[in-house]
Amino acid sequence: MDKTLWRRRQLLLYGGLSVAGVGTALALRNTSTMLESTSQPLAQNTSSSSTTGINPLSSARSPLPEFQGISQWLNSDPLSIGNLRGNIVLIQFWTFACINCQRTLPSLVQWHQQYASQGLKVIGVHTPEFAYEREINNIKRALQKHKITYPVAVDNDYQTWRAYHNAYWPHLFLADREGQLRYDHIGEGAYEETERLIRQLLG
């Protein structure tokens, strides 16, 4: 795995994007630097918090990129952004051995259970860091362990990762019913804010 990606994952774990580390001035400065350098393809505005990309529900919107190069879909037939129109779409980039990702999964599972009937589509894009994270059976075991029943796209070749100009595990993207990106969030935390925006978009 590319050393730059490994360093970015470690920065998320130790550099202040997890809940335990956001309180220090050094972590905030490092976070701001990372966001300015990596999130520009999806948004012009960044901040020193772990919430990045689009200002929540602002008028500045961009189309949600299409899934690309997905080798397999788990818990679902193949999906496309086009056939998800009319739904609120929440996409999370994750990989099962990432501790930050593991800590976010209960919230995604809960949102899927609570809001799917109202039009929320939660989709996990599993993009591996290590070789053993590419194995389908290992991913399936992780889905069972975390009680994930929403669709999961296996992005072993990083094509969807690159389409979203992503650089972090985990990273959330939230789109409205027209497929327009309205909000994104890097790392753990902001669960109440994210749920509030989901509810607002569901209307």
C-alpha positions in Angstrom: 0.0 0.0 0.0 1.2 3.5 -0.8 3.1 5.0 2.1 1.3 8.3 1.7 -2.1 6.6 2.3 -0.6 4.8 5.3 0.6 8.1 6.8 -2.8 9.7 6.2 -4.5 6.9 8.1 -2.1 7.3 10.9 -2.6 11.0 11.0 -6.3 10.4 11.4 -5.6 8.0 14.3 -3.1 10.1 16.1 -3.3 13.6 14.6 -6.5 14.9 16.1 -9.4 13.9 13.8 -10.5 11.2 16.2 -12.6 12.4 19.1 -9.8 11.8 21.6 -7.5 14.2 19.8 -9.4 17.2 18.6 -8.6 19.3 21.6 -5.1 20.3 21.0 -4.0 23.3 19.0 -1.3 21.2 17.2 -3.9 18.7 16.0 -6.2 21.4 14.8 -3.4 23.0 12.8 -2.4 19.6 11.3 -6.0 18.9 10.4 -6.4 22.3 8.7 -3.3 21.7 6.6 -4.5 18.2 5.5 -7.9 19.4 4.5 -6.6 22.3 2.5 -4.3 20.0 0.6 -6.7 17.2 -0.1 -10.3 18.2 -0.2 -10.2 20.9 -2.9 -11.6 18.8 -5.7 -14.9 18.5 -3.8 -15.1 21.9 -2.1 -13.5 25.3 -2.0 -14.0 25.9 1.7 -12.2 24.1 4.4 -12.0 24.6 8.1 -9.9 23.6 11.1 -12.4 21.1 12.4 -12.9 17.5 11.2 -16.0 18.6 9.2 -14.9 19.4 5.8 -16.0 19.9 2.2 -19.4 21.5 1.7 -20.9 23.8 4.3 -23.9 21.9 5.7 -26.9 22.3 3.2 -25.3 25.3 1.6 -26.3 26.5 -1.9 -22.8 25.5 -3.2 -23.4 21.9 -4.6 -21.7 19.4 -6.8 -22.9 16.2 -8.3 -22.1 13.0 -6.4 -19.5 11.1 -8.5 -20.5 7.8 -9.9 -19.2 4.5 -8.5 -16.3 3.2 -10.6 -14.4 -0.1 -10.9 -16.5 -1.9 -8.2 -15.4 -5.5 -8.3 -18.3 -6.8 -6.2 -21.4 -5.6 -4.3 -22.3 -7.1 -1.0 -25.8 -7.1 0.5 -27.1 -5.6 -2.8 -27.3 -5.9 -6.6 -25.0 -3.4 -8.4 -26.0 0.2 -7.8 -25.4 3.4 -9.6 -25.7 7.1 -8.5 -28.2 7.5 -11.3 -30.6 4.9 -10.0 -30.3 6.2 -6.4 -31.9 9.6 -7.4 -34.9 10.4 -5.4 -33.2 9.1 -2.2 -30.9 10.7 0.3 -27.6 9.0 -0.1 -25.0 8.6 2.6 -21.7 7.1 1.4 -18.9 6.1 3.7 -15.4 5.1 2.6 -14.0 2.6 5.1 -11.9 -0.5 5.6 -12.6 -3.1 8.2 -9.3 -3.1 10.0 -9.3 0.7 10.5 -10.2 1.4 14.2 -11.6 4.8 13.4 -13.9 3.2 10.8 -15.0 0.6 13.3 -16.0 3.3 15.8 -18.3 4.9 13.2 -20.1 1.8 12.1 -22.7 1.6 14.9 -24.0 5.0 13.9 -24.3 4.0 10.2 -26.1 0.8 11.1 -28.5 2.8 13.3 -29.2 5.4 10.6 -29.8 2.6 8.1 -32.3 0.9 10.4 -34.0 4.1 11.4 -34.3 6.0 8.2 -34.2 3.5 5.3 -38.0 3.4 5.2 -38.0 7.2 4.8 -35.6 7.3 1.8 -32.1 7.1 3.2 -29.7 4.9 1.3 -26.5 4.1 3.3 -23.7 2.7 1.2 -20.3 1.6 2.3 -17.4 1.8 -0.1 -14.8 -0.7 1.2 -11.4 0.4 0.0 -8.6 -1.7 1.5 -5.3 -0.6 2.9 -3.6 -4.0 3.4 -3.7 -7.1 1.3 -5.9 -9.1 3.7 -8.5 -6.4 3.6 -9.0 -7.2 -0.1 -10.3 -10.8 0.6 -14.0 -11.0 0.1 -14.5 -13.5 2.9 -12.7 -11.2 5.4 -15.0 -8.4 4.4 -18.1 -10.6 4.7 -17.0 -11.6 8.2 -16.6 -7.9 9.1 -20.2 -7.2 7.8 -21.5 -10.0 10.1 -19.5 -8.8 13.1 -20.8 -5.2 12.8 -24.3 -6.2 11.7 -24.0 -4.3 8.4 -27.0 -5.0 6.2 -26.8 -2.0 3.9 -25.0 -2.2 0.5 -21.2 -2.4 0.5 -19.2 -1.8 -2.7 -15.8 -3.5 -2.9 -13.4 -0.9 -4.3 -10.2 -3.0 -4.3 -8.7 -1.0 -7.3 -9.3 2.4 -5.7 -11.3 3.6 -8.7 -14.2 5.0 -6.7 -11.8 6.3 -4.1 -10.1 8.3 -6.8 -13.4 9.4 -8.4 -14.2 11.1 -5.0 -10.7 12.5 -4.6 -10.7 10.8 -1.3 -7.6 10.5 1.0 -9.0 9.3 4.3 -10.6 6.4 6.2 -13.4 7.0 7.2 -14.9 9.7 5.1 -18.7 10.4 4.8 -20.4 12.0 1.8 -24.1 13.0 2.1 -26.2 13.9 -1.0 -29.7 15.1 -1.5 -32.5 13.6 -3.6 -31.2 15.2 -6.7 -27.8 13.5 -6.3 -26.1 16.8 -5.2 -23.4 16.6 -2.6 -24.4 18.6 0.4 -22.0 17.7 3.2 -18.9 15.6 3.9 -17.1 14.6 7.1 -13.6 13.1 7.7 -12.9 10.9 10.7 -15.0 10.0 13.7 -17.4 12.3 15.5 -20.1 14.8 14.4 -22.7 12.1 14.7 -25.4 14.4 16.0 -24.7 17.0 13.3 -24.7 14.3 10.6 -28.0 12.8 11.8 -29.6 16.3 12.0 -28.6 16.9 8.4 -30.0 13.5 7.3 -33.3 14.3 9.0 -33.4 17.8 7.4 -32.7 16.4 3.9 -35.4 13.7 4.4 -37.8 16.5 5.1 
